[in-house]
Amino acid sequence: MSIQAVVFDLDGVIIDSEEVWEEVRRGYVASFDRSFRPDSQDRMMGMNTQEWSTHLAEEVGVPRTPAQVADDVLSRMAARYRDDLPLIPGSVESVRRIAARFPVALASSSARLLIDQVLAGAGLTSVFQVTLSTEEVARGKPYPDVYLAAAEKLGLAPVDCAAVEDSSNGLRSAGAAGLAVVAVPHGVYPPAPDALALAGLVVSDLRELTVEAIDRLR
């Protein structure tokens, strides 16, 4: 048994956007004189668009419908990316290096419009054979849905794939789906110990992720 494909997360792995998401969401919530709940940031990392917009509307108390919240926040995120696309140093080159050996897919909690915008800006649109947003499956991370769907679209069993993730919910999602797990812990939002324990390989950034290391995962 060996790894036959690699599935990348986007936020926190290829693009350093977690702080941007937090800043945009906090600013949006504050504009309605509301505040994050103590667990809002951790919970929203991995949620799909419907899930986090519902959280902000119904639990945080933003006086807009979830659909309106999603449109508002996504438009702000898209504007930020147009101004400055915060690619993680070395991530684009690393994805291309891995893609020269393995089919690669993307399984992201970002909305489709942001995925397409980021990949176009990074010059990676044609590199990925499959791209999926959690808004295109039933449940977001930590549920396994998006990784199961990515493996299916690649024509492979989950056990034949490796996932590259940074967040607690992302690691849990990949582990629950049965993929081999590579962790790239984010310095500001490190994964919980139980989630990190799911990883067969931990690297500090994608530049350390080699083809040989992936081959050794199984």
Secondary structure as the mmCIF struct_conf table of DSSP 4:
data_model
#
loop_
_struct_conf.conf_type_id
_struct_conf.id
_struct_conf.beg_label_comp_id
_struct_conf.beg_label_asym_id
_struct_conf.beg_label_seq_id
_struct_conf.end_label_comp_id
_struct_conf.end_label_asym_id
_struct_conf.end_label_seq_id
STRN STRN1 ALA A 5 PHE A 8
STRN STRN2 ASP A 11 ASP A 11
TURN_TY1_P TURN_TY1_P1 GLY A 12 ILE A 14
STRN STRN3 ILE A 15 ILE A 15
HELX_RH_AL_P HELX_RH_AL_P1 GLU A 18 ALA A 30
TURN_TY1_P TURN_TY1_P2 SER A 31 ASP A 33
TURN_TY1_P TURN_TY1_P3 PRO A 38 ASP A 39
HELX_RH_AL_P HELX_RH_AL_P2 SER A 40 MET A 44
TURN_TY1_P TURN_TY1_P4 MET A 45 GLY A 46
HELX_RH_AL_P HELX_RH_AL_P3 THR A 49 THR A 54
HELX_RH_PI_P HELX_RH_PI_P1 HIS A 55 VAL A 60
BEND BEND1 PRO A 63 ARG A 64
HELX_RH_AL_P HELX_RH_AL_P4 PRO A 66 ASP A 83
STRN STRN4 LEU A 87 LEU A 87
HELX_LH_PP_P HELX_LH_PP_P1 ILE A 88 ILE A 88
TURN_TY1_P TURN_TY1_P5 PRO A 89 GLY A 90
HELX_RH_AL_P HELX_RH_AL_P5 SER A 91 ALA A 99
TURN_TY1_P TURN_TY1_P6 ALA A 100 ARG A 101
BEND BEND2 PHE A 102 PHE A 102
STRN STRN5 VAL A 104 SER A 108
BEND BEND3 SER A 109 SER A 110
HELX_RH_AL_P HELX_RH_AL_P6 ARG A 112 ALA A 122
TURN_TY1_P TURN_TY1_P7 GLY A 123 GLY A 123
TURN_TY1_P TURN_TY1_P8 THR A 125 VAL A 127
BEND BEND4 GLN A 129 GLN A 129
STRN STRN6 VAL A 130 SER A 133
HELX_RH_3T_P HELX_RH_3T_P1 THR A 134 GLU A 136
BEND BEND5 VAL A 137 ARG A 139
TURN_TY1_P TURN_TY1_P9 LYS A 141 PRO A 142
BEND BEND6 TYR A 143 PRO A 144
HELX_RH_AL_P HELX_RH_AL_P7 ASP A 145 LEU A 154
TURN_TY1_P TURN_TY1_P10 GLY A 155 GLY A 155
BEND BEND7 LEU A 156 LEU A 156
HELX_RH_3T_P HELX_RH_3T_P2 PRO A 158 ASP A 160
STRN STRN7 CYS A 161 GLU A 165
BEND BEND8 SER A 167 SER A 167
HELX_RH_AL_P HELX_RH_AL_P8 SER A 168 ALA A 177
TURN_TY1_P TURN_TY1_P11 GLY A 178 GLY A 178
STRN STRN8 ALA A 180 ALA A 183
BEND BEND9 GLY A 187 TYR A 189
HELX_LH_PP_P HELX_LH_PP_P2 PRO A 190 ALA A 192
HELX_RH_AL_P HELX_RH_AL_P9 PRO A 193 LEU A 196
TURN_TY1_P TURN_TY1_P12 ALA A 197 LEU A 198
BEND BEND10 GLY A 200 GLY A 200
STRN STRN9 LEU A 201 VAL A 202
BEND BEND11 SER A 204 ASP A 205
HELX_RH_3T_P HELX_RH_3T_P3 LEU A 206 GLU A 208
HELX_RH_AL_P HELX_RH_AL_P10 VAL A 211 ASP A 215
TURN_TY1_P TURN_TY1_P13 ARG A 216 LEU A 217
#
